[in-house]
């Protein structure tokens, strides 16, 4: 009988297997899909490296780099070209560069903000006045939109908060919880009131950072998951089946699959919350109900490859964001050659578009046609692409809506009733790659 069963073969499940194997166990991984890694997928087309899901991870969160070092891949990590990091936002149908000094939606340099055509003078005035706000120690839970609106007004919600978060959560700032999504800013509010003042005070206490904001693998993000599966060969057992239920048994836990059952002392549920709810319903109905309350959005990425000569001078900076109030089909677009080295040959160019949940069921030909028309209007590119690649990720992006932290707290309390049951994944304490790795590592450490 296996002592440890991991359900879900995305980055969270693979990380759980890695840390279990490192602790001397031989876990069983249950995942119905042939390919492991979940939304992490890298394709190679016409000499271009094309990410189907996340293209990088935040350098400021250490869990991913810690795992990469353990895998012996540290020399395979590259940083983003931050000296070329100019991101534009669509305003009145035109690309407007974000002013220098913005940290998310928080201005840390007044001069560039005042000179920027991105904001009206009313918003600029509010951004300047915000510096003089006092501490807000007891603010109730608010949406991201409510929080940003209280500091800078609705225009900052529309042209900063919404587009900046759309590519991460694909959600509505009116519904996302500031406590869960912008926890750092909520803590700054409590101490300083002014977000600008708090950010500047924090920088003064830290040495200047010389590293890149984003990091990735030379061979694409799937290089990470392929290395994990390769090094786990012989250290785990794999069932390519669908887990349908977890129950208590005389042997600890019974994991029911479509074709057979497993019994284990420890079960790590590392799949999306809605799938975890179905699996855990026989074990604990209230826990399953709370998991079902965590909504998910679908996402679509569309990569467009061009001859460099056809787009010369058109793809500048890291790319652009399209606010919902301006949006047609594209939510965000990355100019890959500018952002990362080793991704695109000199004679080629690559635009990677994030289309969001509204595009989930749109036929591929229609998506490509609409995106090309929009790209023409925004950048002037009229050439046809030499290749296209669409990746659809149904119900892949967890939404941290109002009440999220309380909901997760209640789930964790119910989890304590079941020694040997461990929940991890992007539904809990962060949806980025480092967050998922950290969550699985913590689950394994607490089970030892």
C-alpha positions as CSV (number, residue, x, y, z in Angstrom):
1,X,0.0,0.0,0.0
2,X,1.4,3.4,-0.9
3,X,1.9,5.8,2.0
4,X,1.4,9.0,-0.1
5,X,-1.0,9.6,-3.0
6,X,-0.9,12.9,-5.0
7,X,-3.9,13.9,-7.0
8,X,-3.2,16.3,-9.9
9,X,-0.2,16.5,-12.2
10,X,0.2,20.3,-12.6
11,X,3.0,22.3,-11.1
12,X,1.5,21.9,-7.6
13,X,1.2,18.1,-7.8
14,X,4.7,17.7,-9.4
15,X,6.1,19.9,-6.6
16,X,4.4,17.7,-4.0
17,X,5.9,14.6,-5.6
18,X,9.3,16.2,-5.7
19,X,9.4,17.1,-2.0
20,X,7.9,13.8,-1.0
21,X,10.6,12.0,-3.0
22,X,13.2,14.2,-1.5
23,X,12.0,13.2,2.0
24,X,12.5,9.5,1.1
25,X,9.0,8.5,0.1
26,X,7.8,7.0,-3.2
27,X,4.4,8.8,-3.9
28,X,1.8,7.7,-6.3
29,X,0.7,10.4,-8.8
30,X,-2.9,10.3,-10.1
31,X,-3.4,12.4,-13.2
32,X,-5.7,11.6,-16.1
33,X,-3.8,13.7,-18.8
34,X,-0.9,12.1,-20.6
35,X,1.2,15.3,-20.3
36,X,2.2,16.5,-16.9
37,X,2.7,20.2,-16.0
38,X,-0.9,21.5,-16.3
39,X,-0.9,25.0,-17.9
40,X,2.8,25.1,-18.3
41,X,3.4,24.3,-21.9
42,X,6.2,25.3,-24.4
43,X,6.1,24.8,-28.1
44,X,8.9,25.4,-30.7
45,X,7.6,26.9,-34.0
46,X,9.7,28.3,-36.9
47,X,12.7,28.6,-34.5
48,X,10.5,30.5,-31.9
49,X,9.9,29.4,-28.4
50,X,6.2,29.8,-27.7
51,X,4.7,29.7,-24.2
52,X,1.2,28.4,-24.1
53,X,0.7,29.3,-20.5
54,X,2.8,31.3,-18.0
55,X,6.0,32.6,-19.6
56,X,7.8,33.5,-16.4
57,X,7.7,33.8,-12.7
58,X,8.3,36.7,-10.3
59,X,11.9,36.9,-9.1
60,X,10.8,38.3,-5.8
61,X,9.2,35.0,-4.7
62,X,11.9,32.5,-3.8
63,X,10.2,29.1,-4.0
64,X,10.6,28.6,-7.7
65,X,14.3,29.5,-7.7
66,X,14.9,27.2,-4.7
67,X,13.4,24.3,-6.6
68,X,15.3,25.2,-9.8
69,X,18.5,25.0,-7.8
70,X,17.6,21.6,-6.4
71,X,17.0,20.4,-10.0
72,X,20.5,21.7,-11.0
73,X,19.0,24.2,-13.5
74,X,20.2,27.4,-12.0
75,X,22.4,28.1,-15.1
76,X,19.3,27.7,-17.3
77,X,17.5,30.7,-15.8
78,X,17.4,34.0,-17.6
79,X,15.9,37.3,-16.6
80,X,13.6,39.7,-18.4
81,X,15.3,42.6,-20.3
82,X,14.1,45.2,-17.8
83,X,16.2,48.0,-19.5
84,X,13.7,47.7,-22.3
85,X,10.6,47.3,-20.0
86,X,8.2,49.8,-21.4
87,X,4.6,48.6,-21.3
88,X,1.8,50.6,-22.9
89,X,-1.9,50.8,-22.1
90,X,-4.6,51.5,-24.7
91,X,-6.3,54.8,-24.2
92,X,-8.7,56.1,-26.8
93,X,-7.6,53.4,-29.2
94,X,-3.9,54.4,-29.0
95,X,-0.9,52.9,-27.2
96,X,0.2,55.1,-24.4
97,X,3.3,54.2,-22.4
98,X,2.9,53.7,-18.7
99,X,4.7,56.5,-16.9
100,X,8.0,55.6,-15.2
101,X,7.8,54.9,-11.5
102,X,4.5,53.0,-11.3
103,X,4.6,50.0,-9.0
104,X,1.4,48.2,-10.1
105,X,-1.1,51.1,-9.8
106,X,1.0,53.1,-7.3
107,X,2.9,56.1,-8.5
108,X,6.3,56.5,-6.9
109,X,7.5,59.4,-9.2
110,X,5.2,62.4,-9.6
111,X,6.9,64.0,-12.6
112,X,6.3,61.2,-15.1
113,X,2.7,60.9,-13.9
114,X,2.1,64.6,-14.4
115,X,3.5,64.5,-17.9
116,X,1.7,61.3,-19.0
117,X,-1.4,61.5,-21.3
118,X,-2.7,58.3,-19.7
119,X,-4.5,60.1,-16.9
120,X,-6.7,63.2,-16.7
121,X,-5.7,66.1,-14.5
122,X,-8.3,65.1,-11.9
123,X,-6.6,61.7,-11.5
124,X,-3.1,63.2,-11.4
125,X,-4.3,65.6,-8.7
126,X,-5.7,62.7,-6.6
127,X,-2.4,60.8,-7.0
128,X,-0.5,63.8,-5.7
129,X,-2.9,64.3,-2.8
130,X,-2.8,60.6,-1.8
131,X,0.7,61.2,-0.4
132,X,-0.8,63.1,2.5
133,X,-3.3,60.4,3.6
134,X,-3.0,59.1,7.1
135,X,-3.0,55.4,8.3
136,X,-6.1,53.3,7.8
137,X,-5.7,50.7,10.6
138,X,-9.2,49.2,10.6
139,X,-10.5,49.2,7.0
140,X,-13.1,46.5,6.2
141,X,-12.5,44.1,3.4
142,X,-13.0,45.8,0.1
143,X,-12.7,44.9,-3.5
144,X,-9.6,45.8,-5.5
145,X,-11.7,48.4,-7.3
146,X,-13.0,49.9,-4.0
147,X,-9.5,50.2,-2.6
148,X,-7.9,51.7,-5.7
149,X,-10.9,54.0,-6.2
150,X,-10.6,55.3,-2.6
151,X,-7.0,56.4,-3.4
152,X,-7.0,57.5,-7.0
153,X,-10.5,57.4,-8.4
154,X,-12.4,55.4,-11.1
155,X,-10.0,56.3,-13.9
156,X,-7.2,54.5,-12.1
157,X,-9.4,51.4,-11.7
158,X,-10.2,51.4,-15.4
159,X,-6.7,52.2,-16.8
160,X,-4.4,50.7,-14.2
161,X,-5.9,48.1,-11.8
162,X,-8.2,46.3,-14.2
163,X,-5.7,45.8,-17.1
164,X,-2.8,45.0,-14.8
165,X,-4.7,42.3,-13.0
166,X,-6.5,41.0,-16.1
167,X,-3.4,39.1,-17.2
168,X,-2.9,37.6,-13.8
169,X,-6.4,36.7,-12.6
170,X,-8.5,37.3,-15.7
171,X,-11.1,38.7,-13.3
172,X,-13.2,41.7,-12.3
173,X,-11.6,44.2,-9.9
174,X,-15.0,44.9,-8.5
175,X,-15.2,41.3,-7.3
176,X,-11.6,40.5,-6.5
177,X,-10.6,40.9,-2.8
178,X,-8.0,43.5,-2.0
179,X,-7.1,41.5,1.1
180,X,-6.3,38.5,-1.0
181,X,-4.9,40.1,-4.2
182,X,-3.2,43.2,-2.9
183,X,-2.3,42.1,0.6
184,X,1.0,44.2,0.5
185,X,-0.9,47.3,-0.3
186,X,-3.5,46.7,2.5
187,X,-0.7,46.4,5.0
188,X,0.8,49.6,3.7
189,X,-2.5,51.3,4.1
190,X,-2.7,50.3,7.8
191,X,0.7,51.7,8.6
192,X,1.0,54.7,6.2
193,X,-2.3,55.4,4.6
194,X,-0.6,56.7,1.5
195,X,0.4,53.8,-0.8
196,X,3.1,56.0,-2.4
197,X,4.6,56.9,1.0
198,X,4.6,53.2,2.1
199,X,6.3,52.0,-1.1
200,X,9.0,54.7,-0.9
201,X,9.6,53.9,2.8
202,X,10.0,50.2,2.1
203,X,12.5,50.9,-0.7
204,X,14.5,53.2,1.6
205,X,15.0,50.2,4.0
206,X,16.2,47.8,1.3
207,X,19.3,47.8,-0.9
208,X,18.7,48.6,-4.6
209,X,17.7,45.5,-6.6
210,X,19.9,44.8,-9.6
211,X,18.0,41.7,-10.8
212,X,15.2,41.3,-13.2
213,X,11.6,41.5,-12.3
214,X,10.7,38.3,-14.1
215,X,12.7,35.1,-14.6
216,X,12.2,32.2,-16.9
217,X,14.0,29.1,-18.3
218,X,16.2,29.3,-21.4
219,X,14.3,26.4,-22.9
220,X,10.9,27.7,-21.8
221,X,8.9,27.1,-18.7
222,X,8.2,23.5,-19.6
223,X,11.9,22.9,-19.2
224,X,11.1,23.1,-15.5
225,X,8.3,20.5,-15.5
226,X,10.2,18.2,-17.9
227,X,13.2,18.3,-15.6
228,X,11.0,17.4,-12.6
229,X,9.3,14.5,-14.4
230,X,12.7,13.3,-15.7
231,X,14.4,13.4,-12.3
232,X,11.3,11.8,-10.6
233,X,11.5,8.8,-12.9
234,X,11.7,5.7,-10.7
235,X,11.0,7.7,-7.6
236,X,7.2,7.9,-8.1
237,X,4.5,5.6,-9.5
238,X,2.0,7.1,-12.0
239,X,-1.6,6.2,-12.6
240,X,-3.1,7.8,-15.7
241,X,-6.6,7.8,-14.3
242,X,-9.2,10.2,-13.0
243,X,-9.6,10.4,-9.2
244,X,-13.3,10.6,-8.4
245,X,-13.5,10.4,-4.6
246,X,-11.6,10.3,-1.4
247,X,-13.0,8.6,1.7
248,X,-11.8,7.6,5.1
249,X,-11.0,3.9,5.4
250,X,-9.5,1.4,7.8
251,X,-6.2,2.0,5.9
252,X,-6.3,5.8,6.3
253,X,-7.8,7.0,3.1
254,X,-9.4,5.4,0.1
255,X,-8.7,7.1,-3.3
256,X,-11.3,5.9,-5.8
257,X,-10.4,6.2,-9.5
258,X,-12.5,5.3,-12.5
259,X,-10.9,1.8,-12.7
260,X,-9.6,1.0,-9.3
261,X,-8.9,2.1,-5.7
262,X,-5.8,3.1,-3.8
263,X,-5.3,3.2,-0.1
264,X,-2.9,5.6,1.6
265,X,-2.0,7.3,4.9
266,X,-1.5,10.7,3.2
267,X,-3.4,12.2,0.3
268,X,-2.4,15.5,-1.4
269,X,-5.2,17.0,-3.4
270,X,-3.5,19.4,-5.8
271,X,-6.1,19.9,-8.4
272,X,-8.4,22.9,-9.1
273,X,-10.9,23.7,-6.3
274,X,-13.9,22.7,-8.3
275,X,-12.3,19.3,-9.0
276,X,-11.2,19.0,-5.4
277,X,-14.8,19.7,-4.2
278,X,-16.1,16.8,-6.3
279,X,-13.4,14.4,-5.0
280,X,-13.8,15.4,-1.4
281,X,-17.6,15.5,-1.3
282,X,-17.9,12.0,0.2
283,X,-15.4,12.9,2.9
284,X,-16.6,16.3,4.0
285,X,-19.6,18.0,2.4
286,X,-19.1,21.4,4.1
287,X,-15.4,21.5,2.9
288,X,-16.5,20.6,-0.6
289,X,-19.1,23.4,-0.5
290,X,-16.5,26.0,0.4
291,X,-14.2,24.8,-2.3
292,X,-17.1,25.2,-4.8
293,X,-17.4,28.8,-3.8
294,X,-14.0,29.5,-5.3
295,X,-14.7,30.6,-8.9
296,X,-12.5,30.0,-11.9
297,X,-12.1,31.8,-15.2
298,X,-10.9,30.3,-18.5
299,X,-8.1,31.8,-20.5
300,X,-6.8,31.7,-24.1
301,X,-3.4,32.6,-25.5
302,X,-2.8,33.2,-29.1
303,X,0.8,33.4,-30.4
304,X,1.4,35.1,-33.8
305,X,4.8,34.7,-35.5
306,X,5.9,37.2,-38.1
307,X,8.9,38.0,-40.3
308,X,10.8,40.7,-38.5
309,X,11.0,42.8,-41.7
310,X,7.2,43.0,-41.7
311,X,6.9,44.4,-38.2
312,X,10.1,46.5,-38.0
313,X,9.6,49.4,-35.6
314,X,6.1,48.3,-34.7
315,X,6.8,45.9,-31.7
316,X,8.5,48.1,-29.2
317,X,8.8,47.6,-25.4
318,X,7.4,44.6,-23.6
319,X,4.0,45.0,-25.1
320,X,0.7,46.5,-24.1
321,X,-2.4,46.1,-22.0
322,X,-6.0,46.7,-23.0
323,X,-8.4,48.0,-20.3
324,X,-11.9,46.5,-20.3
325,X,-13.4,49.9,-21.2
326,X,-11.3,49.8,-24.4
327,X,-11.3,46.0,-25.0
328,X,-12.3,44.3,-28.2
329,X,-10.6,40.9,-28.1
330,X,-7.0,41.3,-26.8
331,X,-6.6,41.8,-23.0
332,X,-2.8,41.9,-23.2
333,X,0.0,41.4,-25.7
334,X,3.7,40.6,-25.1
335,X,6.4,41.3,-27.7
336,X,8.5,38.3,-26.8
337,X,11.8,39.3,-28.5
338,X,12.0,42.4,-26.4
339,X,11.1,40.8,-23.1
340,X,13.3,37.7,-23.1
341,X,16.5,36.7,-25.0
342,X,16.8,33.3,-26.7
343,X,13.1,33.2,-27.6
344,X,12.9,34.5,-31.2
345,X,15.5,34.3,-34.0
346,X,16.7,37.7,-35.4
347,X,14.7,37.3,-38.6
348,X,11.4,36.6,-36.8
349,X,9.1,38.4,-34.4
350,X,6.5,37.0,-32.0
351,X,3.5,38.6,-30.4
352,X,1.8,36.6,-27.7
353,X,-1.7,37.7,-26.9
354,X,-3.8,36.9,-23.8
355,X,-7.5,36.9,-24.7
356,X,-9.2,36.1,-21.5
357,X,-12.3,34.1,-20.6
358,X,-14.6,35.9,-23.2
359,X,-12.7,34.1,-26.0
360,X,-13.0,30.6,-24.5
361,X,-15.5,29.3,-27.0
362,X,-14.8,31.5,-30.0
363,X,-13.7,29.5,-33.1
364,X,-10.0,29.7,-33.8
365,X,-10.3,31.2,-37.2
366,X,-12.5,34.0,-35.8
367,X,-10.1,34.7,-33.0
368,X,-7.1,35.0,-35.3
369,X,-9.0,37.3,-37.7
370,X,-10.2,39.6,-34.9
371,X,-6.8,39.7,-33.2
372,X,-5.0,40.6,-36.4
373,X,-7.5,43.4,-37.1
374,X,-7.0,44.8,-33.6
375,X,-3.2,44.4,-33.8
376,X,-3.3,46.4,-37.1
377,X,-5.3,49.2,-35.5
378,X,-3.0,49.4,-32.5
379,X,0.5,48.8,-34.0
380,X,0.0,49.4,-37.8
381,X,1.1,45.8,-38.6
382,X,-0.7,44.6,-41.8
383,X,1.4,41.5,-42.6
384,X,-0.1,38.0,-42.2
385,X,1.6,35.8,-39.6
386,X,3.8,33.0,-40.7
387,X,2.4,30.8,-37.9
388,X,-0.3,30.9,-35.2
389,X,-0.7,28.9,-32.1
390,X,-3.8,28.9,-29.9
391,X,-3.9,27.4,-26.4
392,X,-7.2,27.2,-24.4
393,X,-7.2,26.7,-20.7
394,X,-10.7,26.0,-19.5
395,X,-11.5,26.9,-15.9
396,X,-7.8,27.4,-15.1
397,X,-7.5,30.7,-13.3
398,X,-8.7,30.8,-9.6
399,X,-10.5,34.0,-8.7
400,X,-9.8,35.5,-5.2
401,X,-13.2,37.1,-4.7
402,X,-14.5,39.0,-1.7
403,X,-14.3,36.7,1.4
404,X,-11.5,34.6,-0.1
405,X,-9.2,34.7,3.0
406,X,-12.0,33.9,5.3
407,X,-13.1,31.1,3.0
408,X,-9.6,29.6,2.9
409,X,-9.4,29.9,6.7
410,X,-12.5,27.9,7.1
411,X,-11.3,25.2,4.6
412,X,-8.0,24.9,6.5
413,X,-9.9,24.5,9.8
414,X,-11.9,21.6,8.3
415,X,-8.8,20.1,6.9
416,X,-7.4,19.8,10.4
417,X,-10.1,17.2,11.2
418,X,-8.4,14.8,8.7
419,X,-4.8,14.1,9.6
420,X,-3.1,12.9,6.4
421,X,-5.2,15.1,4.1
422,X,-3.4,18.0,2.5
423,X,-4.8,20.6,0.1
424,X,-2.6,22.6,-2.3
425,X,-2.9,24.5,-5.6
426,X,-3.6,27.9,-7.1
427,X,-6.9,28.2,-5.2
428,X,-5.4,29.0,-1.9
429,X,-2.5,31.4,-1.3
430,X,-1.4,32.6,-4.7
431,X,-1.8,31.6,-8.3
432,X,1.7,32.1,-9.6
433,X,4.3,29.3,-10.1
434,X,6.3,30.2,-7.0
435,X,3.1,30.3,-4.9
436,X,2.0,26.8,-6.1
437,X,5.4,25.4,-5.4
438,X,5.5,27.0,-1.9
439,X,2.1,25.7,-1.1
440,X,3.0,22.1,-2.0
441,X,6.3,22.3,-0.2
442,X,4.5,23.5,3.0
443,X,2.0,20.7,2.7
444,X,4.7,18.1,2.5
445,X,6.7,19.6,5.3
446,X,3.7,19.7,7.7
447,X,3.0,16.1,7.0
448,X,6.4,14.7,8.0
